Amino acid sequence: MIRRWYPANMLLTQILVALMACTMAVAAPLRFVEYPGNPVLLRGPDGTPDDTAAGRPCVIRVGNELRMYYMAHGGTLASIQIRHATSEDGITWNKVAGPPLLAGDGSGFDALYVTDPTVVVDNGQYHMWFVGADVNANMTFGHVYSTDGIQWTTREQVLNRGVPGAFDNFTMNDPCVIKVGGVFHMWYDGRNGPTSIGNPTNFLRVGYATSTNGINWQKRGVVLSPGTPGSFDEWSVYGPEVRYDAGLFEMYYTAQNYAAVTQIGVAVSLDGENWTKVGMALTHGAAGTWNAFASNFPSVLDTPGGLMMWFSGDAVGQGRTDIGLAQLDGRLVHPGSVDPQWFALPLVALPQNSGTHGALMDLDDFVTDNSTMADSLTFTVVRQSNPEIVQVSTTARGAVSATVQPDRMGLSGVVFRVQNPFGRTADARMTIAVGSTGVPMVQWESLK
């Protein structure tokens, strides 16, 4: 059972969603709130395999428990290995003692060490992709199979650094793999030369590759780059974590500015290749806290308590990391819900309604029978110029997001997804505005 730490009177977040030039709808930044008891997985005491660092988690569900694969660092490059821990609630973790799941084998592409695991369970078989470093610390990607996620076999190199001039010809790290529609999708970060924090050249960017079998990959180039000067991700973007839900890809990524402030951003995509940045998802901690220097390398997972994020945290920038937990903030709550199950609103017909920017759509007004549960709330906005089809639907997930969907007439629309993991009775409100990139936001049409 996933424990929750939010107070009963948690404020509801009003969510603004904008239709951008009828090509991509972008939700307001999804903010995660740290568990107050962080970190939840500490590096070990002196002499243990992770006494220097525990980080770069990958969390999956196996039956009734959560399993975390993570990087363990014992003080030397050769000590870096992949270990695992288990948990029932995502907060209390039990490290599994004994040999590592994977370590450098003394020869080949991963002779020195292995790190950065990403795990997918496909048709009962576990796949792990990881970073392997050879004796010269050159990093490429490897792959192993397993029937139980513990004993791994058939170790092989699957993706190498790019050709001269490619963005990943100097280094490649942090793969994230998911399978969608029979295709394996991989996002990873790369750099095309040596650099230092704040150096305006040779920054980290996120690349993309696809495969039908998880072994043979086709690179598709850079898909996410640093932001504009002054943005929180102006210097580097790396450590991508991608999830897919009902037509929408969400990327949670590590972001750095020129001052080395390290936080976690979020972007969305309809195809996994063309991304729109949404904003910051999680900040670093306050001075003196366990993650005062950095919050990075996220791993996200849907749970009965909502969307949760495990991530690495660094107090002072020396790489001595622990792992913390955060949960998505800002749920919309169905006013008639009395049990802690996923809710849905009845289908209703809404008239066109224009108003000033920032107007609220009060979902209470459109629920005719609080005891009635249905799949979605759908309404159509019809304007003489640039009509849209807008849908509000609910799914069992921990986020509010938006995607463009054409209706049968070819009109673009926006799909919002909300959930109520807490079962509290409260007003449910959402702010919706539509407009285009060339029009100031204050002039957008708000729907109430």
N, C-alpha and C positions, 0 to 999 in steps of 0.2 A: 504494500500500500504506500503510495507516495504521500509524504507528509507535506502540509502547506504551512507557511509561516506568515501569510498576510493577515493583518487585523481585519475583523469583521466589517469595519467601517471604511475599508479601502475605497478611495475615491475612484469613481468611474472616469475613464479617459474619453474625452471627446475627440473623435478621429476625423480628420480632414482628408478627403481623397480627391485628387484632381485628375481630370482627364487631359492628358498631355498630347495635344495635336492629333487626337484620335488614333494614336498608335500605341500608347502605353499608359495605363492608369497606375498611379503611384500612391501608396498609402503614406500617411505621416509616419515619421520614424517610430519603429517598434522598440520600446524601451524595456530592457530587462532590469530587474531589481535583484541585488545580491542577497544571498542567504546571510543573515546576520552572524551566523556561527562559522563563516568561512575562515580558513580553507577546510574543505571536507576530506581531502586526501593530502596528507603531509609527506614531504620527503622523509626518509628514514633516519634513524640514529647512525652515528659513525660506525663504519664497518659493514653497513647493509648495502644492497645493490643500488639503492636510490638515495644515498646519503647526501649527494650534491644537488640533485634535482629530480622531481617527478612532474611530468608535464606532457603537453601535446596529446590530450586524451581523445579517444574515440569510444563513445558509449553506444551500446546496442542492447536490445531486450532479448533475453534468452529464457523462454518460458515465463515463470513468475519473478525472475530476478533480472537485475541490470548487471551488465558486464562492461567493465572499462578496460580497454587496452591503452597502455600509456608508455611513454618514454621514461626509462629509468637511467639515471646518470650517477656513476659511482666515483667520479673525480678525474678519470682519464678518458680520452677518446675511445680507447679499446673497451672501456667498461660500459659504453652506451648500449642499451639493449631494450627489448620490448617485453614488458611484463603485464600482468592483469590483476584486477581486483573485482570483487562482487559486492552487490548491495541489494537490499529489498526496497529501499525508499529513495535512493539517489543521494542521501545525506551521509549515512553511516556506511563506510566502505571497509571491506576486509581484504587486505592484500594477500594474494596467494603465494605462499612460500615455495621454495624449491628452485629448480633451474628456470631460467627465463623461457618464455615462449619462443623467442628468436634472439640470436646474438650473432656477431660477426663470426664467420666460419674459417678465417685465416687465409682464404684464397678467393680469387675472383672479384666480381664487382662489389661484393659486400664483405670483403676480407676484414676490414677494421671494425666496423660497427653497423648497426641497423637502428632505425628510428622512424618516427612519423607514421604509425600504422593507420590504415583505413580499412574497415571490414564490412563486407556485404554477405548476407546469407541469401543464396539463390537456389531454389529447388532442393533445400535441405543440405546444400554444400556451402561451406564457408570459404570465402576468398579474402585474402589479406594482401593489400599492396603496401609497400613500405619503401623507405629510402635506405639504400645500401651505399656504404662508403668503402672504396678500395684502399690499398695500403698508402696511397697518396692523398687520401681523404677526398677523392673525386666522387661526387654523389650522382647516382642514377636510381631508377626505380626497379624493385623486384616484386615477385608475386609468389604466394604459396597457397596450397589447398589444405582443407581440413574437413573431417566429418563431424567434429565436435567443438571446433573453435579453440581447442587446447593443443592437440598434437598436429603439427603442421608438416607438410611434405611437398615434394616437387618444387624445389626452390629454383627460380630462374629469373634472369633479367628481362624486363619487358619494355622499358622505355629509356632511351639514352638522351644525353644532352644534345642541344641543337647544333646545327652547322655554324661555321663562323659568320657572324653578323646577326644570327638569330637572338631573340631576347633571352633564351635559356642556354646559350652556348658556354657560359661560365659556371653556372650552378643551377640546380633544380631541386626543389624541396616540397614538402607538405602536400602530398596528393590527397584528394578527396574523391571517392568513387561512389556513384549510385547507379542503379539499373532502372531505366525507364523505357517501356515499349520495346523490350528485347534488345536494347542497346546499353552497353556500359558507357557512362559518361565520366570523364575525369577532369578535374580542375586542379591546378598546381601553380606554384610560383617559380619564377626564374629571374636570373640576372645575367647580363651579358658582359660583366667585368667586375674586378675588385672595387670595393667602395668602403665608405665609412658612414656612420649615421649623419644625416644632414647633407651629405654630398649630393649636389643636384644632378649628378650623372650616375649611371649604372644602378638605378633604383630597382626595386622588386616590382614585378607585375604578375598578373594572374593569366595563365594560359589554359587552353582547353584541348582535350583529345577525346576521341570516341573509338569504341571497339565493339565487335560483335561477340567476342569470346573472352575478353579480359586479358588477353595475352598480346595480340597484335593490335597496335594502336595507330591511329591516324591523327597527327597533330593538326590543329586548326588555328593556331596562332594566339595572339594576345586578345583577351576578352574583357579585362578590367585593368585600368591604369590609374596612377595617382591622380588626385584632384587638382584643382586650380590653386595657385598660391594663396595661402591663408586658410585653406580648408584643413580639416582634421586629418585628412589622408593625403596631404600634399606631397609627401616624399615617397612613401612606399605602401603598396597593398600586397598582402601575402597571407598564408595560412588559411585558404578558403575552406569553408564548410558549407555544403549545399544540400538542401532538402527539396523534395518535389511533392506538391499536393494539388490535385485537381486542376492541372494545367498550368500551375505557376511554380517556377523555380525560385527559391530564396537562397541567396548567398550571404553568409555571415563571414566576415573577413577581418584580419588584423590590419589596422591602419596606423601609420606613423606620420608625424609632421617633422619639419626640419629641426625641431627642438627635442626630438626623440620621444615625444609624448605618444604613448602606445595604447590604443583603445580598439574597440570592435565596431565595425560598420556593417550595414546591411544593404543589399541590392536585390532587385527582382528582375526576372526575365521570363519570356514566354517560350523561348527555344533553347535556353542554356548557353547561348552564344552572344546574344545582344542584351546587354545589361543596363539597367537604369538604377543609379544609386538613390537610396531612400534617405539615408542619414546615419546617425550614430545609434548603435544598439546598446552598448555598454561602455562605461567610462572606466578609467583606472581609479584606484582607491585614493583616499585622502592621505596627506602626509603622515607617515608613521604607521600606515596599515600594511598588511601583507602583500598588497598589489599596488602600492603607491607609485611604483615606476611603470608598471605595465599590466594590462589585461590583454591576453592574446590567445591564439590557437583555440578557437571555440569548437565545441561539439554539441549539436542540438538534437533533441529527441522529444517526440510527442509522448506525454504520459497522461494518466487519468487526472492529474492536477494541472495540466496545461503544458505548454511548450517550455522545456527546461534547457539550460545551457551550462555545460561544464567547460571550464577554461583554465588556462595557465595564468598564474599571477607571480609577479616579481617585485620584491620590496625595494631594491636599491639598484637594479640593473646589472647584477653580477651573474645572472643565469641560474641563481639558486631558487628554482621555482617550486611552487605547490599548486594544487588544483582546487579551484573553487566552483561554486554553483550559483546560478542566477535563474530567475523565473520571469517569464513575460508578464509585464504589467499592463493594466488597462483592459479589463474585460467588459463586454456589454452584457448586461444581465436581463433576462426575460422577466417582466414584472409578475407573471403568473406562475413562474416555476416554483415548485415546492420540494422537489427532490434534486439531489446533486448529479443529475444525469444531463447529457448534452440536450440542449433545447432546440426547438425550431419554431418559427412563427408561421401562423396560418397564411395561406395565399390570399392576398387581397388586391383590389384594384385601387390605385392611387391616382388622383387627378394631377394634372400639371400644376405646379405651384412655384412661382418665382418669388425671390425675396432678396434681402441684402446679404452680402457676404458674411458668413459666420452663423447663419440661421440654423436652428436645430431641427432635425426630424425626430419627433418623439414617437417611438415605436408603440408606446401604449395606445396612442390614438387609433392604431390600425389593428389592434387585437380585439376582435369582437367576442371571443370566448376564451378566457384564460385557461380553460381546461383542454382546449383543442391544440394538438401538436401537428404540425405539417412540415414539409421539407424546406420551404423557402418563402421569402417575401419578395415579390417581383413587382416592379413598376416600370412604366415606360414614360420617358420624357420626349414629347413631340414638339419640336420647334420648326418654324418655317425654314430656318437656316440651320444646317448641321444638326439634324435630329439624332438622339441617342436612345439606345435601349439600356436601361440600368436595372440590374438585379441585385437583390440582397438575399444571400442564402447562408445557411448554417451548416457547419460540419464539425466533427469531433476533432478539433485541433486547437492549438494554443496561440493563434495569431489572428490578426485582422489584416487582410491583404486584398489586392485588387488585380483583376486581369481584364484585358479587353477581349470581348467575345462578339463576333458578328451574329446578328440575327439572320433569319432566312431572307431578309431583304437586303442584306449586306451592310446594315447599319452597325456602327461600332457601339460597344457597351462596356459596362464595368461590372465585375462580380465582386461582392464583398462577402467575406466569411467571418462569422463571429461564433463565440462559444460561451457557455456558462458553466465552468467547472465547480462553482461554489454553491449553487443552489440558493442564493439569497434573493429576496424580493426587493427590487429597487427599480427606479426608472431606468429605461434603456434608451440612450440617446446617441445619435450619430450626426455629425456635421458632414454634409456632402456639398461640394461645389464643382461645377464643370466650367471649363474654359480652355484656352489654348496658350501655347508658350509665348505668343506675341502680345497677349493681353495682360495687363497688370492684375494680380490676384484679387485686388479689391473690386475689380470690375467683373469678376466671374459671376455666373448665375448660380445662386444657391438654391437648393431644393429642400423644402421643409416637410 
